[in-house]
Every structure is written in structure tokens, then in C-alpha cells.
Amino acid sequence: MTSGRKKCKDVVVCKTVEYHNDCTLDEDAKPHLPVTRSEILDSVTMVRTLEDSKKIVNHLLQCHQIVAIDVKGRDLGKRNGKISLIAVGTCNGQCLLFDIHTNCQLVLKGRLKHMLECKGLIKVMHDGCLIRSALQQCYGVKIRSIFDTQVAHAVIEGHRSGKNPRCIPYETPLFISYTYGRCVLTPADHALEKMYLENCNFWDTRPLPCKQKEYAARGVLALLPEAYNNMNRRLQGPLRITFRTLCQGKSIELADCNSMSGQGSTSSLKVIV
């Protein structure tokens, strides 16, 4: 990010943000990942225009092989549901918030659909059934190459406890970060969570308040890179088979992550269709 950028200010991305290629990162050359509230807000960039969206998506496809995805909106997954925000997190700690409420053309004309359906880009998401359903219903998007951290946790915890993975309860992205990640995010504002549950138009406020930017960013930044890496490493042998079986049972088109780490790589991906 450029040093002159102010917190919570909406910017023209292609002119003010430097993107750092995370495809060559390794264990000895990790970026400083956002942890504090101010660091998280500094990592956030709002994307509104088609020009910015196309340039950012092209960059992600060329320089990244793993991103985290989340969707915010109203009545997601239902017939009258609406997507207001698509959050994309990267392994180097950046969060891109695509403002679908302001410009719904970002999905189709801004190349978001192309990115989400690209087999060569792994999409890490937490309990992604609702995300997939919302994108399919609203824009006809079929997400490909998915790594679902809720499913991965269920398999890992089921193996540890001896329980059926289908009986493992839901956990939050924050829990996943605490359990599997090294960069632990601070807890979200409980008052904000209450507002989210009580206000159906919570994600339609513009300009988007800083607290909501932070809330949206946490959901993706909690998953990369350590949480994904550690979960992926533990899904070996029979656990990998169980993970694939559960994902396929949920109609998830998942990625073959056997040789992929959250630091990115230049190798091609194999996808189970």
C-alpha cells in the first residue's frame, strides 16, 4: 500500500495502490500481516469502477494463485436476496471490497465472474454454501476451485476427536484463525454483529462506515495465509479423501491443493470437476 494513503478513504485503486506479487513469498520472506484495527483498515481498498475492477482482477489472476472470498448482503441465498459487497483477501494481507451495491456491473463487466469461475485460482472461503448460492442466484456465477475451511475443520476435528465430521459444529472465521493461524485477528465488535443481525440493509450504507469495512475484512484476512496452509497440510491421506467426499456432497467444485501453499506458486492447478 502506498504510504500516503489515509485510513477509510475510498480511493481510485489503479492510481494509488501498489500491488505486491505474493507468488514468490516463502517462509523467510513473509509480509507483515494486518492484526490491529488500524492495520486492517489500512489494508482495505474499496473498488467501484469497471476500470479499477478489471485491472485488479487481471492482477489477481496473473500474480496470485490463492485468494479468500466472502460475500455480504441481504437475504443471501434466498430468491429475493441481494449482494452488496464481495470481499477478496490476498496472502499478503490486502483486502479488496468490491462495491456491488454501488455498481452491480462489477460482477459481469468488471470480470469478477471470470475470476470466481477461473479454475487456476483457489478460492478459500468459510462455510461457502451460502456464498455459492447467493452468487449463483444473483449473477449466475458458479465458483470453481474452492477450499472450504469449515469443511476442512470438520474433517480435522472429527479425526482428532473420533467423531463423524458431519457432527462437528459450525465455527467462525475468527475461531479458524485462532486455531490454525499464526496471525490472530482481534475479536470483532459485538455491537456491530448485533446491528448486522437486526438491520437487513446493514451492508447498503454508503459511504461504508469504517467499522463495517473492518468487519468485512476480518472475514477474509482470518483465512490467509497461515490458516489455509496449516489446514491444507493436515489434510493428508484418508483425511484428504474425506474432505473431497464432503465437498462433493455439498456440490463444491474444489481445488486439488496437495502441492499448493498459501504463499502462492507458478505451477498449474488440477481441479476435481
Secondary structure, DSSP 8 states (H G I E B T S, - for coil): --TT--TT----HHHH------TT--TTS------SHHHHHHHEEEE-SHHHHHHHHHHHHHH-SEEEEEEEEESTTSTT-EEEEEEEEETTS-EEEEETTT-GGGTTTTSHHHHHH-TTSEEEESSTHHHHHHHHHHH-----SEEEHHHHHHHHHHHHHT--GGGS----HHHHHHHH-SS------HHHHHHHHH-TTGGG-SS--HHHHHHHHHHHHTTTTHHHHHHHHH--THHHHHHHHHHHHTT--BB--TT--TT--SS---B--
